[in-house]
């Protein structure tokens, strides 16, 4: 329990608006509209030249995203020109591999990673290991329904955080196994 509490208490805090590090590209790991909105806002602010949305569900299109994000015509044009939707990734490792391919195709040397604050510690470890030559910056998103001030009082939040903590703890073991399999 102490480990879980420490994990929760040390989750990255949301970054104040307009303080993003300028990078070549922005990668949003899917999992919530708030992540996509933050990633698109970063793109609009010039924090990156292009945006990759990794792990998009089948049937989702840029038109659907423009409608969900309630984009005006100028914003829709930015979405059309500068956002890549990636449909193959099904987990964080695959998101990192997809980001690596996208980085290579575009000649990027730096990325801003956008994901939920509770997912960021594990995503950071995986992306750092998968993309060792890429300068990474991080944009943690705190979902609106995730109240960390009373997390221990809400069973669905406890389950979410405990599951992510368990994945975080097992990440080094999973990486070792995958390394051995690939050798």
N, C-alpha and C positions, 0 to 999 in steps of 0.2 A: 504493500500500500504506500509506503514511503517513497518508493521509486516512481509510482504512478503520480503521486502528489508532486514530486519534484519535476517530472515531465510536464505536467500541466502548468505549474508555476513558472517554468522557464520557456514556455512556448513564445515564439517571436511575437512581438506586438505589431499591430498595423503601423505602416509608415505614414507620416503626415503627407497630405496631398502636396504635389509640386516639389517633392524632395527626392524623386526617383533618380537613380544613377543612370546616366546616358549609356546605352549599350547599342550594339549593332542590331540585335533582335530581341524579341519578347516571346517567351513560351508560356502559354497557359495550359495547365493540365486540367482537363475537364473534370467536372464534379459539382458544378454549381454556377448559376447564372452570374452571381456576384463576382466570381473569378474572371469570367469572360468580360463583364462590364469594366472591372478594374484594368484588365489587360488592354482592352480597347481604349480606355481613357489614357493609359500610358502611351499607346501608339499615337493618339491624337495630340498629346502634349509634346511629342518629339523625343520621348525617352528611348525610342528604337525606330529603325527604318522599316521593319516588317514584323508581323505577328504570326506565330504558329499556334494553332489550337489543336492540341494533341489528344487523341482518344475520343474523337467526335462520334456520336452514335449514327448508325446507318439511317439515311433518310433526312438528315439535317443538311441544310444548304445555307449559303450566304443570305439568300432571300429570307429564309425563316429566321436566321439570327438577326438580320436587320429589323424584322418585325418585332421580335422578342425584346430587342434592345431599344426599340422605338427611335431608330436613327432617322435623321433628316437626310435630304438628298446629298448634301456635302459629305456627311458621315458615311452614308451608304457607298459613295464613290471611293472613300478611303478603305472601307471594308472590302470592296470589290478588287481594288488594286493591290492592297498590301497585306491581306490576311490569307494564310494558307490553312485549309482544313485537312487534318490528318485523321484517317478513319481506322487504321490498323491497330494502334496501341490499345492493349487491354489492361495494362498495369503500369506501375511507375517505371520499372526497368524498360519496358517497351516505349514509354514516353521519352525516356532519355536516349534510347537508340534512335527513335524517329527525329528527335531534336538534333542529334549528331549528324544525321544524313542531311537535314535541312540546313544546318550550319555549314556543312561542307559544300553543298550546292550553291549557297549564297556567298561563300567566302567570309563568313562572319568569324570574329575572334572573341566576341563577348555577348552574353545573354543575360536577360532579366527573367528570372523564374517566378511565375505567379501561381500560387496554389494556396489552399487553406492553411492557416497557422498551425493547426494540429497535424497536418500532413508535411509541413515544411522540414522538420528535422530529418525524416526519412528520405524525402525527395532530395534534400540537399546532399545527403550522403551518397545516394545513387547517382545523381547528376555529376557530382564532383569526381566520383570514381569512373564514370562512363565517359566524361568529357574533360580529361585532365588538362588539356591545353587551352581550354576556353575559360575566359574570365567570367565568373558568375556573380550576379547580384540577385537579391531576393526581395520579393514583394509578397509578404504574407497577408492573406485576406482572412479577416475574422468574420465568419458567417453570422448574419443577424440573429439567428436562433441559437447561437452558441454563447451562453452566458457563463463565462469562466468565474464570475464572482460567486456563483451558487451551483457550480457543476456537480458537486457531490449530492445535491438534493434532487437531481433530475435523472431518473434511470436511463432514458435514451441517450443523454449526453455522457453519462458514466460509461455505457456500453461503447459508444463511439470512441471516446478517449482511451478506454482500456484496450479496445481492439487495435487502435493505431499505436499505442505504446507497445503492445505485444509484437506487432510487425516491426516496429523500430528496434526492439531488443533482438529479434531474430534476424535482422538484416545482415549483420556480419557473418552469421552462420550460413545463410542462404547464398551470400556472395562466395564464400569459401567452397561450398558445394558446386555452384555453377562454374567456378574457376577450375576445379578438379575435373568436372565433366568435360569442359572445353579443352583441357590439356591433353 
